[in-house]
């Protein structure tokens, strides 16, 4: 299983089957999973940073992770209804 799909499942453990299925059949959804994984990794790097802009970047990446997770949830909901 692709690491981005695993990361999405970690974010939404109760929707693991739907995530696997949608990622298997939808390139855009899989790309969204990859975006979430990259944003989470960037957030983790900034959280460890001693940079003067570290706190600001953490805030930005937290918002990005939240927004990407919401977009993933919306896609899962659309798929479940379809």
N, C-alpha and C positions, 0 to 999 in steps of 0.2 A: 504494500500500500504506500502511496506517495506520502512523503513527510508533511506536505501541506494539508492533505486530507486528514491525517492523524491529528494535526494541530487544530483543525476545525472541529473534529470529534471531541478533542479535549475541552474545547470551548463550549460545546453543546453535546455532552455525553448522552443525553436522553434521545438525541436525534441521529445517532451514529449510523444506523442503517440507511436512513434517508440521505445523509451526507455521502456515504459510499456510493449509493445508487446514482445520485445526481452528478457526482464528480466523475463517475464512469461514463456518463452519457452526454455531459454538457461541458464543453471546453471553457465557456465563459464562467461557469460556476467554479471549475477547477482553478481558473486564473484568479478568481476572487479569493479562494482558499489560500493561494500563493501570496496574494497581496496581504492578507491577514497575517500570515506567517512572517513575512518580511517586516511588517509594521511591529509585530510583537518582538522580533529580534532587535530591531532598531531601538525600541523602547527599553529593552533589557540593557543594551549597550549604553544608552544615555543615563540609565539609572546607576550604572557603575562609573560614570564619567565624573571627573573633577573639574570639568570645564565650567567657566563662568556662565555659559548659556545652557548648562545641563538641565536645570529645573524647567526652563522655558521649553526646551526640546521635549522633555518628558511630558509636559502638559500637552504639547502638540501631538505627540505620538499616542498618548492615552485617548485623546479625542479621535484620532484616526482609527485606532483599534476598535473603539466603541462604535464608530460609524460603519466600519467594515463588518463588524459582527452583526449590526442591525441589518445591513444589506444582505448578509448571508441568511439571516433568519427570515427576511422577507422573501428571498428566493426559495427557501425551503417551504414556506407557507404557500407560495404560489404553486409550487410543484405538488404539494399535498392536496390542493384544491382542484388541480387540473386533472 
